[in-house]
Amino acid sequence: MKQLRACYLFSKTPLPKTCPHEINSIILQLQKLQTKEQYLKGAYDFITNRYESRRLDTVFKVFELYSTSLESLWNREGFMHCTNQNYLLAILLVRSGLFAESDIKLQWALVDLCPHQYLKIKLHDERWVEVDCWGRHYGVGFGNHAHGFNTTLRKSFVA
């Protein structure tokens, strides 16, 4: 029987030693990008295009925080919690060889009085960038994070 776990919920979940072929294939495609920042933006685009953010589902689908395997998490369609999107993004970053686990910091904020997680990613020369995959669908751009009431009620995907 597989143990249920919530990826990245309260602390960093250990990243898997091996990844399914589909994930490795995406990593190879992204590695064609020329710089570390381009790779990060490409991985961010991939996650935000593949998974959706919905405020009500964040509450009503609380049990989807728990996953039985990386494959089941990866194969989901539609809605995904911020913590799980961050976990998948971390896998794409670290398995690329361009980022170390120490280059990824978990950060928390309140969005409409609910806890919300985003990441800070180290690029180079001690430069850190905020990455909020979940927030992108609510108008929060790359380099920023959702907090307070700064997100729109209507989804507005930001390029």
VEXFI-144180 format. One line per field, with one value per residue: residue in three letters; z, y, x of N, C-alpha, C in turn. Coordinates in Angstrom, 3 decimals. Atoms other than C-alpha are relative to their C-alpha. Layout:
! VEXFI-144180
resn = c(ALA|...)
n_c3 = c(Z|...)
n_c2 = c(Y|...)
n_c1 = c(X|...)
ca_c3 = c(Z|...)
ca_c2 = c(Y|...)
ca_c1 = c(X|...)
c_c3 = c(Z|...)
c_c2 = c(Y|...)
c_c1 = c(X|...)
***
This chain:
! VEXFI-144180
resn = c(MET|LYS|GLN|LEU|ARG|ALA|CYS|TYR|LEU|PHE|SER|LYS|THR|PRO|LEU|PRO|LYS|THR|CYS|PRO|HIS|GLU|ILE|ASN|SER|ILE|ILE|LEU|GLN|LEU|GLN|LYS|LEU|GLN|THR|LYS|GLU|GLN|TYR|LEU|LYS|GLY|ALA|TYR|ASP|PHE|ILE|THR|ASN|ARG|TYR|GLU|SER|ARG|ARG|LEU|ASP|THR|VAL|PHE|LYS|VAL|PHE|GLU|LEU|TYR|SER|THR|SER|LEU|GLU|SER|LEU|TRP|ASN|ARG|GLU|GLY|PHE|MET|HIS|CYS|THR|ASN|GLN|ASN|TYR|LEU|LEU|ALA|ILE|LEU|LEU|VAL|ARG|SER|GLY|LEU|PHE|ALA|GLU|SER|ASP|ILE|LYS|LEU|GLN|TRP|ALA|LEU|VAL|ASP|LEU|CYS|PRO|HIS|GLN|TYR|LEU|LYS|ILE|LYS|LEU|HIS|ASP|GLU|ARG|TRP|VAL|GLU|VAL|ASP|CYS|TRP|GLY|ARG|HIS|TYR|GLY|VAL|GLY|PHE|GLY|ASN|HIS|ALA|HIS|GLY|PHE|ASN|THR|THR|LEU|ARG|LYS|SER|PHE|VAL|ALA)
n_c3 = c(0.000|0.097|-1.054|0.465|-0.483|0.554|0.521|-0.232|-0.785|-1.138|0.210|1.294|0.147|0.758|1.417|0.368|0.601|1.428|0.470|1.148|1.324|0.445|-0.663|0.578|1.350|-0.145|-0.439|1.187|0.862|-0.647|-0.047|1.242|-0.272|-0.123|-1.304|-1.183|-0.125|1.065|-0.404|-1.066|0.607|0.799|-0.925|-0.562|1.055|0.168|-1.136|-0.015|1.127|-0.204|-1.180|-0.264|-1.371|-0.247|-1.429|-0.698|-0.024|-1.021|-1.229|0.190|0.419|-0.941|-0.019|1.134|-0.454|-0.284|1.196|-0.272|0.787|0.921|1.249|-0.142|-0.076|1.337|0.974|-0.255|0.963|-0.567|-1.257|-0.889|-1.095|0.151|-0.524|0.956|1.166|-0.393|-0.057|1.377|0.526|-0.619|0.676|1.315|-0.176|-0.569|0.896|1.181|-0.299|-0.044|-1.314|-1.144|-0.919|-0.839|0.795|-0.062|-1.344|-0.157|-0.597|-0.286|-0.082|-0.103|1.138|-0.434|-1.331|0.089|0.195|1.387|0.132|1.249|-0.116|0.364|0.730|0.193|1.384|0.011|-0.709|-1.163|0.415|-0.240|0.674|-0.498|1.020|-0.527|1.075|-0.313|0.130|1.388|0.539|-0.607|0.359|-0.669|0.991|-0.347|-0.833|-1.069|-0.610|-0.479|-1.428|-0.396|0.949|1.216|1.168|0.490|-0.145|1.299|0.458|1.118|0.200|0.306|0.780)
n_c2 = c(-1.174|-1.217|-0.969|-1.311|-1.099|-1.317|-0.506|-1.391|-0.696|-0.705|-0.090|0.580|1.442|0.470|0.204|1.397|0.298|0.221|-0.612|0.660|-0.390|-1.234|-1.132|-0.104|-0.533|-1.449|-0.578|-0.063|-1.085|-1.276|-0.214|-0.668|-1.437|-0.350|-0.461|0.503|-0.744|0.467|1.321|-0.212|-0.530|1.079|0.963|-0.740|0.003|1.363|0.328|-0.858|0.370|1.364|0.087|-1.174|-0.462|-0.420|-0.293|0.877|1.360|0.048|0.416|1.175|1.155|0.055|1.329|0.117|-0.366|1.244|0.769|1.318|0.174|-1.078|0.225|-0.410|-1.449|-0.500|0.318|-0.740|-1.037|-1.076|-0.634|0.533|-0.900|-0.721|0.791|1.064|-0.642|-0.343|1.252|0.403|-0.976|0.297|1.185|-0.430|-0.834|0.720|1.101|-0.569|-0.180|-1.430|-0.506|0.900|-0.113|-1.181|-1.170|-0.107|-0.278|-0.070|-1.241|0.010|-1.263|0.174|-0.473|-0.003|0.622|1.422|0.172|0.216|0.235|-0.301|0.336|-0.925|0.790|-0.699|0.062|-0.104|-1.173|-0.260|-0.561|0.887|-0.425|0.626|0.772|0.386|0.645|-0.094|-1.387|-0.480|0.035|-1.103|-1.265|-0.211|0.275|0.605|-0.899|-0.517|1.058|-0.371|-0.294|-0.872|-0.031|-0.574|0.769|-0.353|1.041|0.655|0.475|-0.735|0.644|-0.960|0.577)
n_c1 = c(0.833|-0.789|0.242|0.414|-0.833|0.295|-1.260|-0.384|1.016|-0.580|-1.443|-0.367|0.089|-1.159|0.268|-0.248|-1.302|0.273|1.241|0.610|-0.493|0.660|-0.652|-1.344|0.160|0.223|-1.275|-0.878|0.487|-0.294|-1.448|-0.401|-0.019|-1.412|-0.469|0.685|1.260|0.893|0.463|0.973|1.229|0.582|0.608|1.145|1.025|0.507|0.877|1.188|0.856|0.507|0.863|0.813|0.212|1.386|0.110|0.939|-0.545|-1.033|0.675|0.851|-0.794|-1.116|-0.610|-0.913|-1.341|-0.710|-0.304|-0.565|-1.225|-0.339|0.729|1.402|-0.009|-0.354|1.054|1.235|0.366|0.794|-0.384|-1.030|-0.358|-1.262|-1.121|-0.316|-0.616|-1.368|-0.763|-0.321|-0.956|-1.298|-0.548|-0.492|-1.190|-1.142|-0.398|-0.657|-1.408|-0.292|0.370|-0.151|1.134|-0.230|0.387|1.458|0.504|1.452|0.468|1.438|0.727|1.446|0.784|1.402|0.005|-0.369|-1.444|-0.420|-1.431|-0.697|-1.416|-1.069|-0.995|-1.276|-0.471|-1.459|-0.509|0.859|1.295|1.133|1.227|1.223|0.715|1.302|0.756|1.422|0.420|-0.007|1.357|0.743|-0.618|-1.277|-1.029|-1.288|-0.789|0.840|0.803|1.329|0.062|1.104|1.106|-0.570|0.370|1.325|1.006|0.106|-1.297|-0.595|-1.284|-1.050|-1.113)
ca_c3 = c(0.000|-0.981|1.686|1.141|1.355|0.808|-1.411|-0.295|2.141|5.288|4.181|1.137|0.122|-0.960|-4.734|-6.442|-7.497|-10.833|-12.906|-15.385|-19.057|-19.688|-17.151|-18.471|-21.971|-20.862|-19.108|-22.307|-24.299|-21.771|-21.676|-25.228|-23.738|-23.455|-19.947|-16.439|-16.370|-19.737|-18.430|-15.282|-17.359|-19.692|-16.773|-15.216|-18.534|-18.816|-15.326|-15.635|-19.037|-17.865|-14.508|-13.390|-10.246|-8.848|-5.495|-4.595|-5.565|-3.213|-0.389|-1.849|-3.202|-0.097|-0.324|-3.687|-1.717|-0.984|-3.663|-3.811|-6.432|-8.669|-11.688|-10.321|-9.544|-12.958|-14.826|-13.236|-15.468|-14.667|-11.103|-8.894|-5.502|-5.288|-3.226|-5.787|-8.681|-6.770|-6.172|-9.884|-10.786|-8.312|-9.965|-13.412|-12.066|-9.999|-12.445|-15.189|-13.420|-13.608|-10.110|-6.739|-4.098|-2.051|-4.887|-4.034|-0.979|0.128|0.932|2.403|2.097|2.789|-0.205|0.698|4.254|3.034|3.254|-0.078|-1.056|-3.705|-4.387|-4.407|-6.923|-6.991|-10.480|-10.290|-8.457|-5.394|-7.449|-6.293|-8.221|-6.884|-8.804|-8.220|-10.673|-8.926|-8.938|-12.671|-13.447|-11.293|-12.890|-10.815|-13.164|-13.159|-10.435|-8.071|-5.801|-4.815|-1.421|0.433|-1.985|-4.880|-7.198|-9.386|-8.935|-12.627|-14.031|-16.292|-17.548|-17.618|-20.227)
ca_c2 = c(0.000|3.409|6.030|9.279|12.412|16.084|17.357|20.595|21.346|22.226|21.631|20.506|16.989|15.010|15.031|11.646|10.002|8.992|10.539|9.128|9.306|12.109|14.384|13.606|14.405|17.844|18.508|17.683|20.053|22.852|22.334|23.701|27.148|29.098|30.531|29.534|32.287|31.168|27.598|28.780|30.795|27.827|25.462|28.067|28.390|24.625|24.188|27.162|26.013|22.429|23.044|25.482|27.497|27.892|29.498|27.434|24.172|25.071|24.553|21.954|19.690|19.710|15.945|16.430|17.870|14.273|12.173|8.503|8.875|11.337|9.730|10.291|13.903|14.492|12.894|15.081|17.473|20.818|22.098|21.654|23.187|25.702|23.324|20.543|22.918|24.075|20.492|19.680|22.914|22.050|18.642|20.243|22.697|20.388|17.454|19.820|20.105|23.908|24.362|22.830|22.112|24.894|27.309|26.853|28.409|27.855|31.070|31.675|34.487|34.980|35.289|36.317|35.095|31.626|30.333|30.347|29.035|30.363|29.844|31.971|30.660|31.618|32.513|33.758|36.270|35.949|37.132|35.551|35.672|35.024|32.357|31.832|29.334|29.337|33.147|33.489|32.573|35.494|38.175|37.747|37.951|36.218|37.715|38.424|36.463|36.514|38.067|39.785|40.818|41.670|39.055|39.742|37.865|37.040|34.930|36.915|34.855|36.948|36.240)
ca_c1 = c(0.000|1.351|1.695|-0.159|1.947|1.379|4.171|5.817|2.987|4.947|8.525|10.430|9.499|12.562|12.747|12.620|15.859|14.320|11.568|9.077|10.021|7.490|9.175|12.654|11.424|10.179|13.490|15.399|13.188|13.666|17.458|17.574|16.972|20.197|20.284|19.288|16.632|15.208|15.033|13.210|10.707|10.203|9.523|7.200|5.325|5.043|3.551|1.183|-0.074|-0.598|-2.305|-4.984|-5.589|-9.085|-9.783|-12.835|-11.122|-8.293|-10.773|-13.126|-10.373|-8.197|-7.645|-5.925|-3.017|-2.108|-0.496|0.332|3.060|4.858|3.182|-0.326|0.516|2.094|-0.821|-3.477|-5.340|-6.870|-6.724|-3.669|-2.844|0.000|2.162|1.917|2.641|5.716|6.837|6.637|8.432|11.216|11.627|11.954|14.533|16.733|16.694|17.890|21.239|21.017|19.582|20.390|17.776|19.388|18.465|14.772|13.135|9.536|7.697|4.249|1.730|-1.959|-4.281|-7.816|-7.065|-5.983|-2.389|-0.584|2.827|5.185|8.893|12.007|14.526|18.193|19.374|22.953|25.095|22.867|19.859|16.601|13.325|9.818|7.899|4.197|2.726|-0.668|-0.836|-0.212|-3.806|-4.932|-2.795|0.365|3.336|6.704|8.896|6.011|3.661|0.013|-0.686|-3.492|-6.180|-3.846|-5.300|-8.292|-11.544|-11.485|-8.691|-6.392|-3.497|-0.322|2.355)
c_c3 = c(0.000|1.087|-0.631|0.545|-0.688|-0.429|0.283|0.894|1.144|-0.099|-1.351|0.062|-0.757|-1.460|-0.374|-0.648|-1.503|-0.341|-1.160|-1.314|-0.451|0.614|-0.565|-1.404|0.028|0.404|-1.178|-0.948|0.576|0.018|-1.282|0.166|0.469|1.399|1.125|0.169|-1.078|0.337|1.066|-0.581|-0.847|0.868|0.632|-1.013|-0.157|1.107|-0.062|-1.187|0.204|1.134|0.250|1.490|0.110|1.501|0.732|0.073|1.019|1.321|-0.198|-0.425|0.888|-0.012|-1.196|0.337|0.160|-1.254|0.395|-0.781|-0.881|-1.298|0.106|0.069|-1.396|-1.000|0.279|-1.103|0.715|1.276|0.730|1.041|-0.236|0.452|-0.975|-1.286|0.303|0.055|-1.406|-0.639|0.560|-0.654|-1.351|0.136|0.442|-0.946|-1.293|0.202|0.086|1.387|1.048|0.882|0.897|-0.738|0.055|1.452|-0.032|0.702|0.191|0.049|0.238|-1.245|0.404|1.305|-0.014|-0.179|-1.456|-0.048|-1.375|0.231|-0.260|-0.583|-0.206|-1.453|-0.044|0.756|1.158|-0.367|0.174|-0.713|0.615|-1.157|0.634|-1.133|0.215|-0.261|-1.428|-0.580|0.564|-0.213|0.680|-0.960|0.560|0.781|1.134|0.606|0.451|1.498|0.272|-0.945|-1.338|-1.258|-0.417|0.249|-1.296|-0.420|-1.169|-0.153|-0.466|-0.740|0.658)
c_c2 = c(1.244|0.976|1.332|1.050|1.284|0.607|1.483|0.743|0.804|0.155|-0.639|-1.521|-0.454|-0.254|-1.434|-0.175|-0.252|0.617|-0.806|0.581|1.337|1.231|0.195|0.591|1.516|0.689|0.135|1.116|1.364|0.305|0.622|1.517|0.387|0.375|-0.625|0.693|-0.421|-1.381|0.134|0.498|-1.065|-1.036|0.599|0.014|-1.386|-0.345|0.822|-0.253|-1.361|-0.088|1.329|0.312|0.440|0.136|-0.961|-1.433|-0.144|-0.491|-1.333|-1.253|-0.151|-1.367|-0.231|0.510|-1.246|-0.834|-1.365|-0.227|1.221|-0.143|0.451|1.519|0.599|-0.186|0.675|1.018|1.062|0.547|-0.728|1.067|0.622|-0.851|-1.098|0.564|0.339|-1.233|-0.442|0.967|-0.279|-1.216|0.394|0.806|-0.814|-1.104|0.499|0.095|1.476|0.603|-1.076|0.152|1.223|1.305|0.262|0.183|0.040|1.300|-0.077|1.412|-0.336|0.600|-0.119|-0.779|-1.506|-0.114|-0.348|-0.129|0.421|-0.316|1.218|-0.876|0.852|-0.179|0.013|1.260|0.415|0.654|-1.059|0.568|-0.748|-0.689|-0.528|-0.557|0.150|1.408|0.503|0.069|1.113|1.336|0.305|-0.437|-0.666|1.030|0.624|-1.168|0.557|0.245|0.935|-0.128|0.535|-0.787|0.376|-1.132|-0.796|-0.443|0.857|-0.501|1.022|-0.709|0.277)
c_c1 = c(0.883|-0.404|-0.407|0.952|-0.442|1.327|0.154|-0.975|0.612|1.508|0.300|-0.099|1.244|-0.382|0.342|1.370|-0.128|-1.351|-0.566|0.532|-0.583|0.663|1.399|-0.045|-0.211|1.299|0.954|-0.427|0.364|1.498|0.535|0.025|1.399|0.482|-0.824|-1.355|-0.998|-0.556|-1.082|-1.324|-0.695|-0.694|-1.255|-1.156|-0.617|-0.997|-1.285|-0.919|-0.656|-1.029|-0.696|-0.051|-1.451|-0.184|-0.924|0.511|1.117|-0.581|-0.724|0.759|1.238|0.684|0.916|1.401|0.864|0.122|0.548|1.291|0.238|-0.792|-1.454|-0.109|0.237|-1.143|-1.335|-0.235|-0.804|0.592|1.124|0.339|1.375|1.195|0.413|0.594|1.457|0.897|0.416|0.995|1.392|0.653|0.582|1.290|1.212|0.479|0.652|1.510|0.398|-0.238|0.270|-1.229|0.144|-0.327|-1.500|-0.418|-1.524|-0.346|-1.511|-0.540|-1.468|-0.642|-1.458|-0.165|0.275|1.511|0.305|1.518|0.488|1.473|0.882|1.104|1.252|0.447|1.527|0.406|-0.892|-1.333|-1.086|-1.218|-1.180|-0.709|-1.275|-0.854|-1.507|-0.520|-0.087|-1.404|-0.883|0.703|1.311|1.106|1.245|0.811|-0.795|-0.774|-1.348|0.071|-1.171|-1.173|0.488|-0.317|-1.411|-0.980|-0.139|1.397|0.469|1.419|1.020|1.109|1.315)
***
